[in-house]
Amino acid sequence: MRSTTLLALLALVLLYLVSGALVFQALEQPHEQQAQRELGEVREKFLRAHPCVSDQDLGLFIKEVADALGGGANPDTNSTSNSNHSAWDLGSAFFFSGTIITTIGYGNAALRTDAGRLFCIFYALVGIPLFGILLAGVGDRLGSSLRRGIGHIEAIFLKWHVPPGLVRILSAVLFLLIGCLLFVLTPTFVFCYVEGWSKLEAIYFVVVTLTTVGFGDYVAGASPNQNSAAYQPLVWFWILLGLAYFASVLTTIGNWLRVVSRRTRAEMGGLTAQAASWTGTVTARVTQRVGPTAPPQPEKERPPLPPPPCPAQPASRPLSPAALEKTQPPSPPSSPTPPTPPTPPTASALDYPSENLAFIDESSDTQSERGCALPRAPRGRRRPLNAPRKPARPRGLGRPRDKGVPV
């Protein structure tokens, strides 16, 4: 993620937090002040009704009651019908352990002993990853089951010749509606009946629980009137399925966003390729009409290849110019050079038959001893006018074997 995008996202989150803080302050602060005024009025009324109780003793008593309530004590347990109720029975302890590994943490029940707090640290470190693996597996199975059921509905729509795009939208809406019906609306009515909450309080508890916020002001099964030991474990299994459903919804949304991003990148890549092709075509057409601005650079001339070895020619048989041209290797292609102005005809080696034959005879004998053919003499090469000419050798005479011995 780019730095600018990250800073923009951070600014958006901070703005969202500030707006939420202002709204909550405007809604809850007046209620808090009203509750504080009512507590002061009740305290003054109690002191007037009981003049033997001092203000300091009443303050200490209220503090002790608050600490006891924070530790899980309930003033309703003093009655004979609810004297056996405990916040740490097996069902309540199971529900508390479930709130630890699900990271909900209602806070209505808290640990008061050092041993319990130390055990909670290691218990959470092991249980949270374990529950995450279980949640992923359950979410996968639950999402697959729901998608399989919705697939049959999609097949029915396709038989009715409904457009595929509309079928995808309807399937997504059905996926959300079925999940909300099973894990949001149905538990809401169940909690309204069992806990005696209003519909707003019940749906508030459902949403706060399934989003793992867990304030703890409303907790299912925390009332002393609830005597069923299996109630809170059943609530925990509902939490497991509800969190798995929300996890599958988030996974589906992530996959959809990934597909949309991939398609967007592919379309942008296609547009970029088309733009590059169009730009290249236009540039080529403009270049053909106007012409190149600078002449093309000639290629570097390759060095000539060495001539291949060939069998030695007999000394007594000179080569003719045609045979000499056949024995020469083909000259390597060279880059085109600009034409030079014509020069007046001058004398060359090929202009004099006697000199040419003598030159070929001597060169052939020399190259025969080396075992290689003589390179072709360049055409148009001038012989200096004042250079001494070599006398021509009579035809049919071989090369003398020794300088001191006459032939």
C-alpha positions, 0 to 999 in steps of 0.5 A: 500500500502506498504511503499516500493511501495509508495516510488517507486511510488513517485520516478517514479512520480518525475522522470516523472515530471523532465523529463517533465520539461526538455522537456518543457524547451527545447521546450518553452524557446527559443520561449519565448526569441524570443518573448521577443526580438521581443517586445523590437524591437517593443518598440524601433521602436515605440520610434524612430517613436514617440520621444515625448513619453518617455520610462517611459510613454510607459512602463506604457501604456503597463502595463495598456494594459496587466492588461486590457487584463488579466481582459477580455478586448479585443482590437478588441471591439473598432470597431463599429461591435463588440462594443456590445460584452461582456465577461460576457453576459448570455452565457459566464457567463453560460460557466464560471460557467460550468468551475468552477464546472467541475474544468477546469478553463481556466483562460481567464476570471477571477473575479476582484471584491471581492464580485465575488471572495467570491461568487465563493468560496461557489459556487465551494464548492457546485457545484463541488460535485453536478457535480460529482454526475451528472457525475457519473450518466451520465457516467453510462448511457452512458457506459451502452448504448455503452456496449449494442450496442457493445453487439449486435456486440459481438453476431454477432461475436459469431455467426460467431464462433469467439473465445470469447477471441478475441471477448472481445478484439474487443469489448474493441477496439470498445468501445474506437473507438466509444467514440473517434469518438463521443467525440474527432474527431467530435468536432475537425472538428466542432471547426476547422470550427467554430473557424477557428483553425487548426486541431492541435489547435482544437485537442489540445483544445479538449484533454486539455478540456476533461482532465480538464487541461484547460490552457485558451490559446484556448477557444471555443466561446471566440472570439468576432466574435462569436455572437451566445448566445447558442454556449458556452452552447452547448460546455459545454454539450459536455464537460459533455458528454466527461467527462462522457465517459472518466469516464466510460472508467476509471471505465471499466479499474478499473474493469478490473484491479480488475478482473485481480488482483482477478484472480491472487490472486486465481491462486496464492492461488491454487498454494500455496495449491498445493505446501503445499499438495505436501510438506506434501505428500513428508514429509509423504513418507519420514517419512514412509521410514525412521521411526519416529525419536522420540517415540510418547509420551503416552497419559495422563492416565485418572482418573478412574470413580467412581463406580455406586451405586448398591443395597445392598447384603443380609448379609446372602448370600456371593458373589462368585468371578464370581458374584463379577467380574460382579458387578464391573464397567469396568476398564478404558482403560489405555495407554500401558505400557512396559512389566515387567519381570515375578516374581516368583509365590507367595501366594495371596488371591485367593490361599486360598479358605477359606481366599478368601471366608471370605474376600468376606463375610466381604467385602460384609457385610460392603459394604451392609451397605454403599449401594455400591459394593466393588471395585475389589481387584487387582490381584497379590497383595502380603500379607505380610508373617508376617501379622496375618491371619483372621480366616475363618468364617464357611459357612452359619453363618450370621453376629452377630448383636451385639458384646456383644450378642452371636449368 
